[in-house]
Amino acid sequence: MAEVLVYVDHVDGAVRKPTLELLTLARRIGEPVAVALGAGAAGTAATLAEHGAARVLTHEAAEYADYLVVPKVDALQAAHEQVSPAAVLVPSSTEGKEIAARLALRLGSGLITDAVDLEAGEAGPVATQSVFAAGYTTKSRVCRGTPVITVKPNSAAVEPAPAAGAVEALSVTFSEQARGTKVTGRTPRESSGRPELTEAAIVVSGGRGVGGAESFAVIEALADSLGAAVGASRAAVDAGWYPHTNQVGQTGKSVSPQLYIASGISGAIQHRAGMQTSKTIVAVNKDAEAPIFDLVDYGVVGDLFDVVPQLTEEINTRKG
């Protein structure tokens, strides 16, 4: 069976959920070989083995933390040379897409980004993408070189599948470009206690209809009742009502949760581009002609300040 490289996104050995989803998809097209880099890389092996990694290639070096993405690209290139995989899978984060693009360029290979599904094909892996504000679903495959594919979070269910998970040291020689951009400082982000926006199974977002920063408390209350992340439209962010780190849309973050609730969001194409692959979409808007209703599974025409608190109360009552 052909091997498939999976880039491991982890924090000091704690594997993040999108990587486990990649292992599930990788098993559809071959035998997963995980590549874990940086501090705590060896500590990822048990979790990766539990979810299907036949081998875990590890390399720990200060360069992965001290510099930007090039050292990671060097390592993936070294892993590619060692394994000769059928494909390389990378989480579709901002950093992941840059790593994937640089790797594809080095390998002379084709690149597919923001896939939402993956299946085996006679001529190589076939990736599914949702494009043009979910107006079309496309299926694509790479016709040149080793396919490099980034996959959106929440595109597959995490499925445990115990495997050997044999740990092997990866030999990496860093290129001259690896030390070209140095990280000069880091500031820890204050934790809200809510899930990471791009990885959350449920996202509750507010837009211009929320009316102000203080009114986002209504959105946050619903999110907390559901254990969800909080998002915001570009209009709300530009108005200073919510941090840019929570913006969902073409110029913000792309999300693909199981449930997306949009309150007071008209549904401009810029916003739709960032949430169109959500599995179930619910919208609350007092304008029955709002474009968001063309995209939703369930729509509520009404004032969000009437609808959302009632929904929050009902959820809390059922939980209680």
Stockholm file with secondary structure:
# STOCKHOLM 1.0

chainA/1-320         MAEVLVYVDHVDGAVRKPTLELLTLARRIGEPVAVALGAGAAGTAATLAEHGAARVLTHEAAEYADYLVVPKVDALQAAHEQVSPAAVLVPSSTEGKEIAARLALRLGSGLITDAVDLEAGEAGPVATQSVFAAGYTTKSRVCRGTPVITVKPNSAAVEPAPAAGAVEALSVTFSEQARGTKVTGRTPRESSGRPELTEAAIVVSGGRGVGGAESFAVIEALADSLGAAVGASRAAVDAGWYPHTNQVGQTGKSVSPQLYIASGISGAIQHRAGMQTSKTIVAVNKDAEAPIFDLVDYGVVGDLFDVVPQLTEEINTRKG
#=GR chainA/1-320 SS CCEEEEECCEETTEECHHHHHHHHHHHHHSEEEEEEESTTGGGGHHHHHHTTCSEEEEECCTHHHHBCSHHHHHHHHHHHHHHCCSEEEEECSHHHHHHHHHHHHHHTCCEEEEESEEECCTTSCEEEEEETTTTEEEEECCCSSSCEEEECTTSSCCCCCCCCCEEEECCCCCCGGGGSSBCCCCCCCCCCSSCCTTTCSEEEEECGGGCSSTTHHHHHHHHHHHTCEEEECHHHHHTTSSCGGGBBSTTSBCCCCSEEEEESCCCCHHHHHHHTTCSEEEEEESCTTCGGGGTCSEEEESCHHHHHHHHHHHHHHHHC
#=GC SS_cons         CCEEEEECCEETTEECHHHHHHHHHHHHHSEEEEEEESTTGGGGHHHHHHTTCSEEEEECCTHHHHBCSHHHHHHHHHHHHHHCCSEEEEECSHHHHHHHHHHHHHHTCCEEEEESEEECCTTSCEEEEEETTTTEEEEECCCSSSCEEEECTTSSCCCCCCCCCEEEECCCCCCGGGGSSBCCCCCCCCCCSSCCTTTCSEEEEECGGGCSSTTHHHHHHHHHHHTCEEEECHHHHHTTSSCGGGBBSTTSBCCCCSEEEEESCCCCHHHHHHHTTCSEEEEEESCTTCGGGGTCSEEEESCHHHHHHHHHHHHHHHHC
//
